[in-house]
Amino acid sequence: MKQADLIWMNGDFVPWDEAKVHVLTHGLHYGTGVFEGVRCYDTEIGPAVFRHTDHVNRLFDSCKLYYMPVPFEKEQIRQATLDLIARNGMRECYIRPLVFRGYGQMGLFPLDAPVDVAIATWEWGAYLGDEGKRNGVRAKTSSWRRIGPGSLIPQAKATGQYLNSVLAKIESHKAGYEEGILLDDRGFVCEGTGENLFVIKNGRISVPPLSASVLEGINARAARQIATDLGYEIVERDIMRAELVLADEIFMTGTAAELTPIREVDDQPVGTGEPGEITRAVQTLFEDALHGRAEQYRDWLDPVPVPAPAT
């Protein structure tokens, strides 16, 4: 990881190496935290955060679901993020806001533990690699099932819940694949270890419903809007595992992965084994939206105030 100069913690900008927590921090022991993954891109209008307000809203929604009142307003978190990027002198970066139960209380009852907030930024390329974005990745259906609503809250982006994804990611990596695909507790297709799935057959795009224990992705929402604007039909429905192999095209979206095609599932090629026409069309306009080249999606960008150079 390439370090930045500063991290924002509980209202203060602190040097990267001094951004520390106590070893008895509640979230470290029990996974009591929520987070977001956000990206800032160097766009035609300068550095700008993609779908910033949506990410802040989801962060606060996750906190509400886990009984963690955030000690800052949404606008304070948004502005702190923009200021942090500017102070770190970044034009492109990954952004990690984190809200967690801090030091001062131990045990499974968390409500007396303080709620801490931190925001970090660092340079991070495409999660599944630039080659993966160009040519697609190989995926494996994981033996691990996605967490269900009877045990945890799939619609919250909570730290402890990601042990589920970690297990699936390790399994797929050790088996020689770039990514894993999780089924829900009923056996229907859910999502990747950190991405939403789009399955294309006969020109129609299908996506798993929220009832399949899906975390609704911000980038997935953008990709759906783009696909609709391009004239493609999107159907939200339960998807059977066999449909992955029989699909014409599959792609994934996520803040870290951006928009990445899947060229193979469980050692079977998807379609021709290369990213298809619909995937490429959506991906091209999606990339334009990320980098400010698509005028119709400029309102998805939150510009970073860059200090004027000294004269």
Residue, then its C-alpha position, 0 to 999 in steps of 0.5 A: m500500500k502506498q502511503a498518503d501524508l494524512i488520515w482524518m480521524n475524529g475531526d483531525f488530520v493526523p500523519w499517516d503513521e500516527a493514525k492508530v487505535h488501541v489494541l482493545t478497540h471494540g471493533l477489532h475484537y468483535g467486528t463492530g464497524v461499517f465502512e465504504g469504498v469510494r473512488c476519486y478520479d482525475t476527470e475533465i473537471g479536475p479530481a472528483v469523487f464518484r457518487h459521493t453523496d450516495h456513498v455517504n448515505r449508505l455509510f449512515d444507513s449501515c450505521k443505523l442498522y448496527y445501532m452506531p450513531v455517527p458523531f458527525e453530520k453527513e456534510q461534515i464527512r463529505q467535506a472532510t473527505l474532499d479536504l483530505i484528498a486536497r491536503n494529500g495532493m491527490r488527483e486519483c485515489y481510493i477512499r475508505p471511510l470507517v465508523f467503528r466502536g472504539y476503545g473503552q468497553m469490552g464484551l458483546f454489548p457494544l452500546d457503551a463503547p465510543v463511536d470513532v470515525a476515520i477516513a483514509t485515502w491511498e493510490w489503488g489501481a483496478y482491484l482485479g487488474d487492468e488486464g482483467k478489465r480489458n479481457g475479463v477474469r476467471a471466476k469460481t462458484s464458491s462453496w461458501r454461501r453468502i450471509g443471510p438476513g436471518s443471521l446478519i444484515p446483508q444490506a449493511k456494509a459492515t466490517g465483521q460481515y466481510l469474513n464471509s467474502v474473505l473465505a470465498k476470496i481465499e478459496s477462489h485464489k487457492a483454486g487458481y481463479e481471480e474471483g469467487i461468486l457466492l450463492d445465497d442461502r437458497g442456492f441462487v446467484c448472489e454476488g462476487t466477493g466484493e462486486n455485484l453481478f450482471v448476467i446477460k442472455n439474448g440481449r437481456i440483462s438480469v441482476p439478482p434481487l435484494s432478497a438474494s442477500v445482495l448488498e446494493g452497490i453504488n457502481a451497480r446502480a450507475a451501471r444499471q442506469i447506463a445500461t437502461d440509457l443505452g436501451y438495454e432491458i434489465v430484469e431483477r430476478d432470482i438467477m440459477r447457478a447454471e445460468l452463469v455457465l449458459a450466459d452470453e456475457i457476465f460482468m461485475t461492478g464495484t468501487a474497487a473492481e469498477l466494471t470488470p467482465i467475467r470470461e469464464v465460470d467454473d472452467q467453462p467459457v462465458g459466451t465466446g470467452e471474451p467480453g461481449e458487445i453489451t458488456r463493452a458498450v456499458q463499460t465504455l460509457f461507464e468509464d466515460a462517466l467515471h472520468g467526466r467525459a459523459e456530460q449526462y452523468r456529470d452530476w455523479l461527480d463531486p469535485v475536489p477543491v484544489p488549492a490555486p498554485a502560489t504566484 
